[in-house]
Amino acid sequence: MLNSHHYFSFPMLEGELGPRMRFMGREVLNWSLNNYLGLANHPEVRKADADAAAKWGLAYPMGARMMSGNSELHETFEKELAQFVGKTDAFLLNYGYQGVMSAIECLCDHRDVIVYDAESHACLIDGIRLHKAKLGEYYKFNHNDMASLEKNLIRATKLAEEKGGGVLVITEGVFGMSGKVGDLKAIAELKKKYNFRLLVDDAHGFGTMGETGAGVGELLGVQDEIDLYFSTFAKSMAAIGAFIASNDPEIIMFLKYNMRSQTYAKALPMPYVEGCRKRLEMVKQMPELRAKLWENVKAMQDGLRSRGFNIGETESPVTPVFLHSEGGVPEVTRMVRDLRENMGVFCSIVVYPVVPKGQIMLRIIPTASHTLEDVEYTLNAFTTLAEKLKNRVYQSDAVQEVIE
């Protein structure tokens, strides 16, 4: 059996970023890049990045924003981001994962209570772990379950009143594994009964969801009810960095002076600022990119459903494909090798404990760079793969000869 390192984990995709890359010396159709709008290798983006690097170098500005790393372009970009997502102000962050962790730690002191969705991303969970309250003074509600959220809001409100603090509810716009959309409309309704602030991580919704791409809040008509809107640039923008936006300028100013991940770390380098400004301009001015993304998403998801595949409850470009396996790890590894080496399809494979035992999840990320021919080819490959699984082909050692 192949060593899992560099094959199942830490795989090395090579060649130009795009739908077709090379893996272990073979060309594969790649469905594993969160490059929703196809900007990662877009010629206009590459030119903007190259021009900015030539103009500024990779070091400028030197230092953290508070000390010596601020610039007019950083603040201009913050205004543009805030305006795009319908907020009055924003804070530009050097990284997404560390940024949102630090934001949660900064916003909540020992008097405050956090209530969060059970399927929140790891960055949110790690931020919650930094919460200064004692263990047991933050509550988890069942995924997208409003009855569970309200039950926990009652507990959180009581505790926050006793401690003299407030309540922060944390959820996501699009959940990155399942593709489900967070029930932000129902959460917003609960603000009429309970006093809390809402933080939404919309990393997968920014650029893809809503009429203009401003995210799930725009899609559901509740953007104004989101007190803290966070997104990374690592998905639709195909870059590094992130931002957090709000209609309360005092919150943003507080974050600017108190977020440790920004106070004690170097500012986002200027080539990223200029490059990301170009990306945001394209998101706003080239709706055809989002239209092509959704054409491919619809073709893929409709095609999978029509062929009898279970893709869960996705409402976003994230497309999980659930398959049944009785043969455990050996069967899954043989299946993956067949998919990659014989069928030429590369996608993320998720197994227990992320999904229940006996289940396999193939995670597909359609992008604007894919074609309908790519979709059709993959649908046919999955049909073949499912038939082999059904016939227990991958449970036999004999399949090794076919794969090798």
KOLTOR-141912 format. One record per atom (N, C-alpha, C): residue in one letter; x negated, y, z negated. Coordinates in steps of 0.1 Angstrom, whole numbers, padded with zeros to 4 digits, always signed. Example, Ala and Ser with C-alpha at 12.3 -4.5 7.8 and 13.67 -1.06 7.14 Angstrom:
% residues 2
A-0132-0057-0078A-0123-0045-0078A-0132-0033-0078S-0128-0022-0071S-0137-0011-0071S-0129+0000-0079
END
This chain:
% residues 404
M-0008-0012+0000M+0000+0000+0000M-0009+0012+0000L-0005+0023+0007L-0012+0035+0008L-0013+0041-0006N-0024+0048-0009N-0025+0056-0021N-0015+0067-0019S-0007+0070-0030S+0003+0080-0029S-0002+0094-0028H-0014+0097-0033H-0020+0110-0032H-0024+0113-0018H-0019+0125-0013H-0021+0129+0001H-0011+0123+0011Y-0003+0114+0005Y+0008+0108+0014Y+0022+0111+0009F+0025+0106-0003F+0038+0109-0009F+0037+0122-0018S+0026+0124-0023S+0024+0136-0031S+0011+0144-0025F+0012+0157-0026F+0001+0165-0020F-0002+0161-0005P+0009+0159+0003P+0006+0156+0017P+0000+0168+0024M-0008+0166+0034M-0014+0177+0042M-0008+0178+0056L+0000+0188+0058L+0005+0191+0071L-0004+0200+0078E-0007+0198+0090E-0018+0206+0097E-0012+0212+0110G-0019+0222+0115G-0015+0228+0128G-0007+0241+0125E-0003+0247+0136E+0005+0259+0135E+0018+0257+0127L+0021+0266+0118L+0034+0265+0110L+0046+0265+0120G+0054+0255+0118G+0066+0255+0127G+0073+0241+0125P+0083+0239+0134P+0091+0227+0134P+0083+0214+0137R+0072+0216+0144R+0064+0204+0148R+0050+0207+0143M+0045+0198+0134M+0031+0199+0128M+0025+0185+0129R+0013+0184+0124R+0006+0171+0124R+0005+0166+0109F+0007+0153+0108F+0005+0146+0095F-0002+0133+0097M-0013+0131+0090M-0021+0119+0091M-0024+0116+0106G-0027+0126+0114G-0031+0125+0128G-0019+0123+0137R-0007+0124+0133R+0005+0122+0141R+0013+0135+0141E+0019+0138+0153E+0028+0149+0153E+0041+0145+0147V+0047+0153+0138V+0060+0150+0132V+0069+0162+0133L+0082+0159+0133L+0092+0170+0133L+0094+0173+0118N+0091+0185+0115N+0090+0189+0101N+0102+0196+0096W+0108+0191+0085W+0120+0196+0079W+0117+0200+0064S+0105+0203+0061S+0101+0205+0047S+0096+0219+0044L+0098+0228+0053L+0093+0242+0050L+0105+0251+0047N+0104+0259+0036N+0115+0268+0033N+0114+0281+0041N+0112+0279+0054N+0110+0290+0063N+0123+0293+0071Y+0133+0296+0063Y+0147+0297+0068Y+0148+0305+0081L+0142+0317+0082L+0144+0325+0093L+0133+0324+0104G+0124+0315+0102G+0113+0313+0111G+0103+0324+0112L+0102+0331+0101L+0092+0343+0101L+0078+0339+0098A+0076+0326+0093A+0062+0322+0089A+0052+0324+0100N+0056+0321+0112N+0047+0322+0123N+0052+0331+0134H+0061+0340+0131H+0066+0349+0141H+0055+0359+0145P+0054+0361+0158P+0043+0370+0163P+0044+0384+0158E+0055+0389+0155E+0056+0403+0150E+0051+0403+0135V+0054+0392+0128V+0050+0391+0114V+0035+0389+0114R+0029+0380+0122R+0015+0378+0122R+0007+0391+0126K+0013+0399+0135K+0006+0411+0139K+0006+0421+0127A+0018+0422+0120A+0019+0431+0109A+0009+0427+0098D+0008+0414+0095D-0001+0409+0085D-0015+0412+0089A-0019+0409+0101A-0033+0412+0106A-0036+0426+0105D-0027+0435+0110D-0030+0449+0110D-0031+0455+0096A-0023+0450+0087A-0024+0454+0073A-0037+0450+0066A-0041+0437+0069A-0054+0432+0064A-0066+0440+0069A-0065+0443+0082A-0076+0451+0088A-0076+0465+0082K-0065+0471+0079K-0064+0485+0074K-0068+0486+0060W-0064+0476+0051W-0066+0478+0037W-0076+0468+0031G-0079+0457+0038G-0086+0446+0032G-0077+0439+0023L-0082+0428+0016L-0073+0420+0008L-0074+0424-0007A-0082+0434-0011A-0084+0437-0025A-0075+0449-0029Y-0072+0458-0020Y-0065+0470-0024Y-0050+0468-0027P-0045+0473-0038P-0051+0482-0048P-0058+0473-0059M-0068+0477-0065M-0075+0470-0075M-0068+0473-0089G-0064+0463-0096G-0058+0466-0109G-0044+0463-0110A-0039+0463-0122A-0024+0461-0125A-0017+0474-0122R-0004+0473-0119R+0004+0485-0115R+0003+0496-0126M+0004+0493-0138M+0004+0503-0149M-0009+0511-0150M-0020+0504-0147M-0033+0510-0149M-0039+0517-0137S-0041+0510-0126S-0047+0515-0114S-0043+0509-0101G-0033+0501-0102G-0028+0493-0090G-0015+0498-0084N-0010+0509-0088N+0002+0514-0082N-0001+0522-0069S+0009+0522-0060S+0008+0530-0048S+0022+0535-0043E+0021+0544-0034E+0034+0549-0029E+0041+0539-0021L+0034+0530-0014L+0040+0519-0006L+0047+0509-0015H+0041+0506-0027H+0047+0497-0036H+0061+0502-0040E+0061+0515-0043E+0074+0521-0048E+0084+0523-0037T+0079+0526-0025T+0088+0526-0013T+0094+0513-0010F+0086+0502-0011F+0092+0489-0009F+0102+0485-0019E+0100+0489-0032E+0109+0487-0042E+0123+0493-0039K+0122+0505-0034K+0135+0513-0031K+0142+0505-0019E+0134+0501-0010E+0140+0494+0002E+0147+0480-0002L+0140+0473-0011L+0146+0461-0016L+0159+0463-0024A+0158+0473-0033A+0170+0476-0041A+0182+0480-0032Q+0179+0488-0022Q+0190+0492-0013Q+0196+0481-0006F+0187+0472-0001F+0192+0460+0007F+0201+0451-0001V+0198+0449-0014V+0207+0440-0022V+0217+0448-0030G+0219+0461-0027G+0230+0469-0033G+0227+0473-0048K+0215+0475-0051K+0211+0479-0065K+0205+0493-0064T+0204+0499-0075T+0198+0513-0076T+0183+0513-0077D+0177+0502-0083D+0163+0502-0085D+0158+0488-0085A+0145+0486-0083A+0139+0473-0083A+0124+0473-0088F+0119+0462-0092F+0105+0461-0096F+0099+0450-0088L+0088+0454-0081L+0081+0444-0073L+0072+0436-0081L+0072+0423-0079L+0064+0413-0087L+0053+0406-0079N+0042+0403-0085N+0032+0397-0077N+0034+0382-0074Y+0042+0375-0082Y+0046+0361-0079Y+0060+0359-0084G+0066+0349-0078G+0080+0346-0081G+0081+0337-0094Y+0075+0326-0094Y+0077+0317-0106Y+0073+0323-0119Q+0060+0329-0119Q+0056+0336-0131Q+0064+0348-0134G+0068+0355-0123G+0075+0367-0125G+0089+0366-0132V+0097+0356-0128V+0110+0354-0134V+0108+0348-0148M+0098+0340-0150M+0095+0335-0164M+0093+0347-0173S+0084+0356-0169S+0080+0368-0177S+0092+0377-0179A+0100+0378-0169A+0112+0387-0170A+0121+0382-0181I+0124+0369-0181I+0133+0364-0192I+0126+0366-0206E+0113+0363-0207E+0107+0365-0219E+0107+0379-0224C+0106+0388-0214C+0106+0403-0217C+0120+0408-0221L+0130+0403-0215L+0144+0408-0217L+0150+0404-0230C+0146+0392-0235C+0153+0387-0247C+0143+0387-0259D+0148+0392-0270D+0140+0391-0282D+0147+0381-0292H+0142+0380-0304H+0147+0369-0313H+0162+0370-0317R+0168+0382-0314R+0182+0384-0318R+0191+0380-0306D+0186+0378-0294D+0194+0376-0283D+0196+0361-0280V+0207+0357-0273V+0211+0344-0270V+0212+0342-0255I+0206+0331-0250I+0206+0328-0236I+0216+0316-0234V+0224+0317-0223V+0233+0306-0219V+0229+0304-0204Y+0226+0291-0201Y+0220+0289-0187Y+0226+0276-0181D+0227+0276-0168D+0232+0264-0161D+0222+0252-0162A+0228+0240-0164A+0220+0228-0167A+0210+0225-0155E+0214+0229-0143E+0205+0226-0132E+0197+0238-0127S+0194+0247-0136S+0185+0258-0133S+0171+0253-0129H+0165+0261-0120H+0152+0258-0115H+0142+0258-0126A+0131+0251-0124A+0120+0249-0135A+0115+0263-0139C+0114+0273-0130C+0109+0286-0134C+0118+0292-0145L+0131+0290-0143L+0141+0296-0153L+0140+0288-0166I+0139+0275-0165I+0137+0267-0178I+0125+0271-0185D+0114+0273-0178D+0101+0277-0185D+0102+0291-0191G+0110+0300-0184G+0112+0313-0190G+0120+0312-0202I+0130+0304-0202I+0139+0302-0214I+0131+0296-0226R+0121+0287-0223R+0112+0282-0233R+0104+0292-0240L+0101+0303-0233L+0094+0314-0239L+0102+0323-0248H+0115+0321-0248H+0124+0329-0256H+0120+0329-0270K+0121+0340-0277K+0116+0342-0290K+0125+0336-0301A+0137+0333-0297A+0146+0327-0306A+0142+0313-0310K+0148+0308-0321K+0145+0294-0325K+0152+0284-0316L+0146+0272-0315L+0152+0261-0308L+0166+0259-0313G+0176+0258-0303G+0190+0257-0307G+0197+0270-0307E+0190+0281-0304E+0197+0294-0304E+0198+0298-0289Y+0197+0289-0280Y+0201+0291-0266Y+0209+0279-0261Y+0218+0281-0252Y+0228+0271-0249Y+0228+0267-0234K+0230+0255-0231K+0230+0250-0217K+0244+0246-0214F+0250+0251-0203F+0263+0247-0199F+0262+0237-0187N+0272+0229-0186N+0272+0219-0175N+0272+0226-0162H+0266+0220-0152H+0263+0226-0139H+0276+0231-0132N+0276+0244-0130N+0288+0251-0123N+0301+0248-0130D+0301+0245-0142D+0313+0241-0150D+0318+0253-0158M+0328+0260-0154M+0332+0272-0161M+0338+0270-0174A+0345+0258-0176A+0350+0255-0190A+0338+0253-0199S+0328+0247-0195S+0316+0245-0203S+0309+0258-0206L+0308+0267-0196L+0302+0280-0198L+0310+0288-0208E+0323+0288-0207E+0331+0296-0216E+0330+0290-0231K+0329+0277-0232K+0328+0271-0245K+0314+0276-0251N+0304+0276-0243N+0291+0281-0248N+0290+0296-0250L+0298+0303-0242L+0298+0318-0244L+0305+0321-0258I+0315+0313-0262I+0321+0316-0275I+0310+0314-0286R+0303+0303-0285R+0292+0300-0295R+0282+0311-0294A+0277+0314-0282A+0267+0324-0281A+0271+0338-0286T+0283+0342-0283T+0288+0355-0287T+0288+0356-0302K+0293+0345-0309K+0293+0345-0323K+0279+0346-0329L+0270+0339-0324L+0256+0339-0329L+0250+0352-0326A+0252+0358-0314A+0246+0371-0311A+0251+0382-0320E+0264+0381-0323E+0270+0391-0332E+0264+0390-0346E+0261+0378-0351E+0255+0376-0364E+0241+0381-0364K+0234+0380-0353K+0220+0384-0353K+0218+0398-0348G+0229+0404-0343G+0228+0418-0339G+0221+0419-0325G+0223+0409-0317G+0217+0409-0304G+0227+0408-0293G+0223+0404-0281G+0232+0403-0269G+0231+0389-0263V+0239+0387-0252V+0239+0374-0245V+0235+0376-0231L+0226+0367-0226L+0222+0367-0212L+0226+0354-0206V+0233+0354-0195V+0237+0342-0188V+0228+0341-0176I+0222+0329-0174I+0213+0327-0163I+0218+0316-0154T+0218+0319-0141T+0222+0308-0131T+0215+0311-0118E+0219+0304-0108E+0213+0306-0094E+0223+0309-0084G+0219+0316-0073G+0228+0318-0062G+0230+0305-0054V+0219+0299-0050V+0219+0286-0043V+0210+0277-0051F+0215+0265-0055F+0207+0256-0062F+0198+0248-0052G+0185+0248-0053G+0176+0244-0043G+0175+0230-0040M+0180+0221-0048M+0180+0207-0045M+0193+0202-0039S+0204+0207-0045S+0217+0202-0040S+0223+0211-0029G+0219+0224-0028G+0224+0233-0018G+0237+0239-0023K+0242+0236-0035K+0254+0241-0040K+0253+0256-0043V+0264+0264-0041V+0264+0278-0044V+0268+0280-0059G+0262+0288-0066G+0266+0291-0080G+0280+0298-0080D+0288+0294-0089D+0301+0300-0090D+0301+0314-0096L+0295+0323-0089L+0293+0337-0094L+0306+0344-0096K+0315+0341-0088K+0328+0348-0089K+0335+0345-0102A+0335+0332-0105A+0342+0328-0118A+0334+0333-0130I+0320+0333-0129I+0312+0339-0140I+0315+0354-0142A+0316+0361-0130A+0320+0375-0131A+0333+0377-0138E+0343+0369-0135E+0356+0370-0142E+0355+0369-0157L+0345+0360-0162L+0344+0359-0176L+0338+0371-0183K+0333+0380-0175K+0328+0393-0181K+0339+0401-0186K+0351+0399-0181K+0363+0406-0186K+0366+0402-0201K+0362+0390-0205K+0365+0384-0218K+0353+0385-0228Y+0341+0384-0222Y+0329+0383-0230Y+0319+0394-0226N+0311+0398-0236N+0301+0408-0233N+0288+0401-0231F+0284+0401-0218F+0271+0395-0215F+0265+0401-0203R+0252+0399-0201R+0245+0403-0189R+0243+0391-0181L+0243+0392-0167L+0241+0381-0158L+0228+0382-0150L+0220+0372-0151L+0208+0372-0143L+0209+0361-0133V+0207+0364-0120V+0209+0354-0109V+0196+0353-0102D+0191+0340-0101D+0179+0337-0093D+0185+0333-0079D+0183+0342-0069D+0189+0339-0056D+0178+0337-0045A+0168+0329-0049A+0156+0327-0040A+0161+0321-0027H+0170+0311-0027H+0175+0305-0015H+0186+0312-0008G+0192+0322-0015G+0203+0329-0009G+0199+0342-0002F+0188+0348-0007F+0183+0361-0002F+0178+0358+0013G+0184+0366+0022G+0181+0365+0036G+0189+0355+0044T+0196+0346+0037T+0204+0335+0044T+0219+0336+0041M+0223+0341+0030M+0237+0341+0026M+0243+0355+0026G+0255+0357+0030G+0262+0369+0030G+0262+0375+0044E+0270+0385+0046E+0271+0391+0060E+0258+0397+0064T+0251+0404+0056T+0238+0410+0059T+0226+0402+0055G+0228+0391+0047G+0217+0384+0042G+0213+0388+0028A+0222+0397+0022A+0218+0402+0008A+0221+0392-0003G+0225+0380+0001G+0226+0369-0009G+0240+0365-0013V+0241+0356-0022V+0253+0349-0026V+0263+0359-0033G+0258+0369-0040G+0266+0379-0046G+0274+0387-0035E+0267+0390-0024E+0274+0396-0012E+0284+0387-0006L+0280+0374-0005L+0289+0364+0001L+0302+0363-0006L+0301+0364-0020L+0313+0362-0028L+0319+0375-0033G+0314+0386-0029G+0319+0399-0032G+0317+0403-0047V+0307+0398-0053V+0305+0401-0067V+0290+0407-0070Q+0284+0412-0060Q+0271+0417-0061Q+0270+0427-0073D+0280+0436-0074D+0280+0446-0085D+0280+0440-0099E+0285+0428-0100E+0286+0421-0113E+0273+0415-0117I+0264+0414-0108I+0251+0408-0112I+0242+0419-0118D+0239+0417-0131D+0231+0428-0138D+0216+0427-0134L+0211+0415-0132L+0197+0414-0128L+0197+0404-0116Y+0193+0409-0105Y+0192+0401-0092Y+0177+0398-0090F+0174+0385-0089F+0160+0381-0087F+0159+0373-0074S+0148+0376-0067S+0144+0367-0055S+0129+0367-0053T+0125+0355-0048T+0111+0354-0044T+0110+0357-0029F+0098+0360-0024F+0096+0362-0010F+0092+0349-0003A+0091+0338-0011A+0086+0325-0006A+0095+0317+0004K+0108+0321+0005K+0117+0314+0013K+0120+0321+0026S+0130+0329+0027S+0133+0336+0039S+0122+0346+0044M+0115+0351+0035M+0105+0361+0039M+0091+0354+0042A+0090+0342+0039A+0078+0334+0042A+0065+0341+0038A+0065+0345+0025A+0053+0352+0020A+0051+0349+0005I+0043+0358-0001I+0041+0357-0016I+0046+0369-0022G+0051+0368-0034G+0057+0379-0042G+0071+0377-0045A+0077+0387-0052A+0091+0386-0056A+0095+0400-0061F+0108+0401-0065F+0113+0413-0070F+0125+0410-0079I+0128+0420-0088I+0140+0419-0096I+0146+0433-0096A+0160+0433-0093A+0167+0445-0091A+0179+0447-0100S+0183+0459-0103S+0194+0462-0112S+0200+0475-0109N+0213+0477-0113N+0219+0490-0112N+0216+0498-0124D+0209+0493-0134D+0206+0500-0146D+0191+0504-0146P+0188+0516-0142P+0174+0520-0141P+0166+0519-0154E+0173+0519-0166E+0166+0517-0178E+0160+0503-0180I+0168+0493-0175I+0163+0479-0175I+0150+0478-0167I+0151+0483-0155I+0139+0482-0146I+0127+0489-0152M+0129+0501-0158M+0118+0508-0164M+0113+0500-0176F+0122+0494-0183F+0117+0486-0195F+0109+0474-0190L+0113+0468-0179L+0105+0457-0174L+0091+0461-0169K+0091+0473-0162K+0078+0478-0157K+0068+0480-0168Y+0073+0484-0180Y+0064+0487-0191Y+0062+0475-0201N+0069+0464-0199N+0068+0453-0209N+0066+0439-0203M+0067+0437-0190M+0065+0424-0185M+0050+0420-0185R+0047+0411-0193R+0033+0408-0195R+0026+0402-0182S+0034+0395-0174S+0028+0389-0162S+0024+0400-0152Q+0030+0412-0153Q+0027+0423-0144Q+0017+0433-0151T+0019+0435-0164T+0010+0444-0171T-0005+0440-0171Y-0007+0427-0172Y-0020+0421-0173Y-0025+0414-0161A-0019+0417-0149A-0023+0410-0137A-0023+0420-0126K-0031+0416-0116K-0033+0425-0104K-0021+0427-0096A-0019+0439-0091A-0007+0442-0083A-0007+0434-0070L+0005+0433-0064L+0006+0426-0051L-0003+0434-0041P-0013+0427-0035P-0022+0433-0026P-0014+0440-0014M-0020+0451-0009M-0013+0459+0001M-0010+0452+0014P-0018+0442+0019P-0013+0435+0031P+0000+0428+0029Y+0002+0423+0016Y+0015+0416+0014Y+0026+0426+0013V+0023+0438+0007V+0034+0448+0007V+0038+0452+0021E+0028+0456+0029E+0031+0460+0043E+0037+0448+0051G+0032+0436+0049G+0037+0425+0056G+0051+0422+0052C+0054+0423+0040C+0068+0420+0035C+0078+0431+0039R+0073+0443+0040R+0082+0454+0045R+0086+0451+0059K+0077+0446+0067K+0080+0442+0081K+0090+0431+0081R+0088+0421+0072R+0098+0410+0071R+0112+0415+0068L+0112+0423+0058L+0125+0429+0053L+0132+0436+0065E+0124+0444+0072E+0129+0451+0084E+0135+0442+0094M+0129+0430+0096M+0134+0420+0106M+0146+0413+0100V+0147+0411+0087V+0159+0405+0082V+0171+0414+0084K+0169+0427+0083K+0179+0437+0084K+0183+0439+0099Q+0173+0440+0107Q+0175+0444+0121Q+0176+0432+0131M+0174+0420+0127M+0175+0409+0136M+0185+0398+0131P+0198+0401+0130P+0207+0392+0125P+0208+0379+0134E+0202+0379+0146E+0202+0367+0154E+0194+0356+0148L+0184+0360+0140L+0176+0349+0133L+0185+0342+0123R+0193+0349+0115R+0202+0342+0106R+0213+0334+0113A+0218+0340+0125A+0228+0333+0133A+0222+0320+0138K+0210+0320+0143K+0203+0307+0148K+0202+0297+0136L+0197+0302+0125L+0196+0293+0113L+0209+0286+0111W+0220+0294+0110W+0233+0288+0107W+0239+0279+0118E+0235+0282+0131E+0238+0273+0142E+0232+0259+0139N+0219+0259+0136N+0212+0247+0133N+0217+0239+0120V+0220+0247+0110V+0226+0242+0098V+0239+0235+0101K+0248+0241+0108K+0261+0236+0111K+0260+0223+0119A+0251+0223+0129A+0249+0212+0138A+0244+0200+0129M+0234+0202+0121M+0228+0192+0112M+0239+0186+0103Q+0245+0195+0095Q+0255+0191+0085Q+0267+0184+0091D+0273+0190+0101D+0284+0184+0108D+0280+0170+0114G+0268+0170+0120G+0264+0157+0126G+0262+0146+0115L+0256+0150+0104L+0254+0140+0093L+0268+0135+0088R+0277+0144+0085R+0290+0140+0080R+0297+0131+0090S+0297+0135+0103S+0304+0127+0113S+0299+0113+0114R+0286+0111+0111R+0280+0098+0111R+0281+0090+0098G+0288+0096+0089G+0291+0089+0076G+0281+0091+0065F+0272+0101+0067F+0262+0103+0056F+0268+0112+0045N+0264+0109+0033N+0268+0117+0021N+0258+0129+0019I+0262+0141+0021I+0254+0153+0019I+0258+0161+0007G+0266+0155-0001G+0270+0162-0014G+0279+0174-0011E+0277+0184-0019E+0286+0196-0018E+0278+0208-0014T+0268+0207-0005T+0261+0218-0001T+0269+0228+0006E+0267+0241+0004E+0273+0252+0011E+0263+0262+0016S+0251+0257+0018S+0239+0265+0021S+0231+0258+0031P+0220+0264+0036P+0211+0256+0045P+0204+0244+0039V+0203+0244+0026V+0197+0232+0019V+0206+0220+0021T+0200+0209+0027T+0208+0198+0032T+0203+0185+0026P+0209+0180+0015P+0205+0168+0009P+0212+0156+0016V+0205+0145+0018V+0211+0133+0024V+0209+0122+0014F+0220+0117+0009F+0219+0106-0002F+0221+0093+0005L+0211+0084+0001L+0211+0070+0006L+0210+0061-0005H+0215+0048-0003H+0215+0038-0014H+0203+0029-0012S+0196+0026-0023S+0185+0017-0022S+0185+0007-0034E+0184-0006-0031E+0183-0016-0041E+0169-0021-0043G+0160-0018-0034G+0147-0024-0035G+0136-0016-0042G+0140-0005-0049G+0131+0002-0057G+0120+0009-0049V+0109+0012-0056V+0098+0019-0050V+0092+0013-0038P+0090+0000-0037P+0084-0006-0025P+0093-0003-0013E+0106-0005-0015E+0115-0003-0003E+0114+0012+0001V+0114+0021-0008V+0114+0035-0005V+0101+0039+0002T+0090+0034-0003T+0077+0037+0004T+0076+0032+0018R+0082+0020+0020R+0082+0015+0034R+0091+0023+0043M+0102+0027+0038M+0112+0035+0045M+0105+0049+0049V+0099+0055+0040V+0092+0068+0042V+0082+0066+0053R+0074+0056+0052R+0063+0054+0062R+0069+0052+0076D+0080+0044+0077D+0087+0042+0090D+0092+0055+0095L+0098+0063+0087L+0104+0076+0091L+0093+0085+0096R+0082+0085+0089R+0071+0095+0093R+0063+0089+0105E+0059+0077+0104E+0049+0072+0114E+0055+0066+0126N+0067+0060+0126N+0073+0055+0138N+0084+0064+0144M+0091+0071+0135M+0102+0080+0140M+0097+0094+0141G+0086+0098+0135G+0080+0111+0136G+0088+0122+0129V+0095+0118+0118V+0103+0128+0111V+0097+0130+0097F+0094+0142+0093F+0088+0145+0080F+0098+0153+0072C+0102+0148+0060C+0111+0156+0051C+0108+0152+0037S+0112+0159+0028S+0110+0156+0014S+0118+0144+0009I+0112+0136+0001I+0119+0124-0004I+0120+0125-0019V+0132+0124-0024V+0134+0125-0039V+0140+0112-0044V+0134+0107-0055V+0139+0094-0061V+0140+0096-0076Y+0144+0086-0083Y+0145+0086-0097Y+0133+0091-0104P+0133+0100-0114P+0145+0103-0122P+0152+0116-0118V+0148+0122-0107V+0155+0134-0102V+0169+0130-0097V+0171+0119-0091V+0184+0114-0087V+0185+0100-0094P+0198+0095-0096P+0200+0083-0103P+0193+0071-0097K+0190+0061-0105K+0184+0048-0100K+0193+0043-0089G+0186+0037-0079G+0194+0031-0067G+0197+0041-0057Q+0193+0054-0059Q+0197+0064-0049Q+0184+0071-0044I+0184+0074-0031I+0173+0082-0025I+0179+0095-0019M+0172+0106-0020M+0176+0118-0014M+0166+0123-0004L+0170+0125+0008L+0162+0131+0018L+0166+0146+0018R+0157+0155+0016R+0160+0169+0016R+0156+0176+0029I+0166+0181+0036I+0164+0187+0049I+0165+0202+0048I+0156+0209+0054I+0157+0224+0054I+0157+0228+0069P+0168+0230+0075P+0169+0236+0088P+0164+0250+0088T+0158+0254+0099T+0153+0268+0101T+0157+0274+0114A+0155+0287+0116A+0158+0293+0128A+0149+0289+0139S+0138+0283+0136S+0128+0278+0146S+0131+0265+0152H+0139+0257+0145H+0143+0244+0151H+0153+0246+0163T+0154+0235+0170T+0163+0235+0182T+0174+0225+0179L+0185+0226+0187L+0195+0216+0186L+0190+0202+0190E+0180+0202+0199E+0174+0189+0203E+0167+0183+0191D+0161+0192+0183D+0154+0187+0171D+0165+0180+0161V+0176+0187+0160V+0187+0182+0152V+0192+0169+0157E+0194+0167+0170E+0200+0155+0175E+0190+0144+0173Y+0177+0146+0176Y+0167+0136+0174Y+0167+0131+0160T+0168+0140+0150T+0167+0136+0136T+0180+0129+0132L+0191+0133+0137L+0203+0125+0134L+0202+0111+0139N+0197+0109+0151N+0195+0095+0156N+0185+0087+0147A+0174+0094+0143A+0165+0087+0134A+0171+0083+0121F+0179+0092+0115F+0185+0089+0102F+0195+0077+0104T+0202+0077+0115T+0212+0066+0118T+0204+0053+0118T+0193+0052+0125T+0185+0040+0126T+0180+0036+0112L+0175+0046+0105L+0170+0044+0091L+0180+0038+0082A+0192+0044+0082A+0203+0039+0074A+0207+0025+0077E+0207+0022+0090E+0210+0008+0094E+0200-0002+0089K+0187+0002+0089K+0177-0007+0084K+0178-0008+0069L+0181+0002+0062L+0184+0001+0048L+0195-0008+0045K+0206-0007+0052K+0218-0015+0050K+0214-0030+0052N+0206-0033+0062N+0202-0046+0066N+0190-0051+0057R+0186-0043+0048R+0175-0047+0038R+0162-0049+0045V+0160-0043+0057V+0147-0044+0064V+0135-0040+0056Y+0136-0029+0048Y+0125-0024+0041Y+0122-0032+0028Q+0130-0042+0025Q+0128-0050+0013Q+0118-0061+0016S+0115-0063+0029S+0107-0074+0033S+0093-0070+0036D+0083-0077+0031D+0069-0074+0034D+0066-0075+0049A+0074-0082+0057A+0072-0083+0071A+0073-0070+0078V+0080-0060+0072V+0082-0047+0078V+0068-0040+0079Q+0059-0044+0071Q+0046-0037+0071Q+0039-0038+0084E+0041-0050+0091E+0035-0052+0104E+0041-0042+0114V+0054-0040+0113V+0061-0031+0122V+0056-0016+0120I+0055-0013+0107I+0051+0001+0104I+0036+0004+0108E+0027-0006+0105E+0013-0004+0107E+0010-0006+0122
END
